[in-house]
Structure formats: C-alpha cells, structure tokens
C-alpha cells in the first residue's frame, strides 16, 4: 500500500541564494547538518537565520527539520507560516502538502484533508497529493465513525450510570424511610414506656399516700382506744 509521501529538504536547498551574508551562511550550515541527519543542529541554524530576518526558504526547511525530529506540532507551524505568506506557487503547494503530512501524523485527518485539497488547487497534477487526499478522507471517515461509536458507548455508559445512580438513590431512600420508621417506633415505645412509668409513679404515690393515711388512721384509733381505756380506768377507780 502506498504510504504518505514526504517532501524532502532537497525541494528548496537548490534555490537558496548563496550570498556572503551571515544569514545565508547559517542557512547553508543548516542544510549541511540536515543532509548529515543532524536535524537538531540544523534547527538551530535555521532559527538563527530567522532571528536576523524572515526567510521563506529557511522557514520551510525548518519545518522539514522539525518533521524529521517527529516534532509535528512545530512542523505544522512552520509550513502553515509559509503557506500563509505571499510565496511562489510551487512553494505554496509544497508547504500545504507538507502541512498535510504533519497533520496526518497528529491524526488531524480533517485538517490534513483540507491541506492536501489546498495543495491540489495550486498544483492539480500532483498525483501524490491526490492519493494522500483520498487517504486522509478515508481516515477522516473512520475517525468520525470511531468517534460516533465512542459517543454511543459513552451515552450507554452514562445511561447505565444514571440508572445505577437512580437505583442507589431509591435504595438509599428506602433505607432512610425504614430507619425513620424504626426511629419513630422507638420514640413511640419510649413515650409509651415513659407514660407507663409516670402512671406507675402516680399509682405508687397514691398507694403510699393511702398507706400513710391508713397508718395515721390506725395510729389515731389506737390512741383513742388507749385514751378511752385510761379514762375508763380512772372512772372505775373513782367509783371505788
């Protein structure tokens, strides 16, 4: 199966002007390091040249270096920067193409599809861009299907979680109702027990009071009997 084409650094190396200024030297140094596979060093060289003055070729090559370092986010920024500027059409088409490659590596298929589409608008004869456009479209469809499937699964899980939560709430409510009912029963039993105790205390008090009254009555009767007996005794003695 045909893989996504990667535009190499050679696309722009030959077009770099060989001037005797510092920027040109840094770009050439970056190109040499890139050819040797020293991508990290070439990035430093290209960035030094860009610090002095913006250069479309240095920016494009910087994107290629980032791409080979698998830093696709920075590569995307570099190619997008070139594509957004007023550059020659062939450079613009290549920038969009490499932008599509960088986005594909990040699984941003819809954005990659648009980048390849932009590249084909400029260069309709680029068969590799046409192939990658279709490849990106297929990946985009699969990604959307997967996302839809994930959303459906998530919705099912959310529904299940909601049902479980509802069941838990119902069970908790039943438990709370049972506890409240038992608590009410306990309170009623306590109230009944307290009422019984109060009733018993009242009856005990009445019994004690009655006992005291009976005891007092009995004592009075005995005292009256003793007094009567004494008076009778005195009377008898007097009669004698």
C-alpha angles and dihedrals in degrees: 000000000000114000128215110283118239118209107223132219091260090079091079106018095088093050095056109113114238101225127162093238127109095250093056090049091053092049090050090048089051091050092051093049090047092053090051091050093249092135096161091055092045089054089056091050095049092047091051090054092048091051088063097045137339113264123182094210094049090048092050093048090047088058090052091051091050089048092055089048086055089241091136095166093061091040089056091052092050096049092043089052091055094044091052094056131079097263132149113289095245090053091047092051091049091047091054090046093052089042087058091050092051092049092048089056088055091049090243091140099164091053091044090051090055092047092053089046090054090049091052092049088061097037110023091175095065102112093182090056089048091052092047090048090058091043090052090048092054092047090048091053092048091048091051091048091050091048090050090049091049090049091051091049090047090049090051090048091048090050091049091048090050091050091047090048090049091050091048090050091050091048090048091048091051090048091049091048091050091048091048091049092049090047090051090049091050090050091049091049091049091049091049091048091049090048090050091048091049090048091049091048090052092049091047090051091050091048091049090048091049090048091051091048091049091047091049091048091049091049091050091049091051091048091049091048092050091047091048091049091051093050090049090049092051091048093051091050091050092051089056 
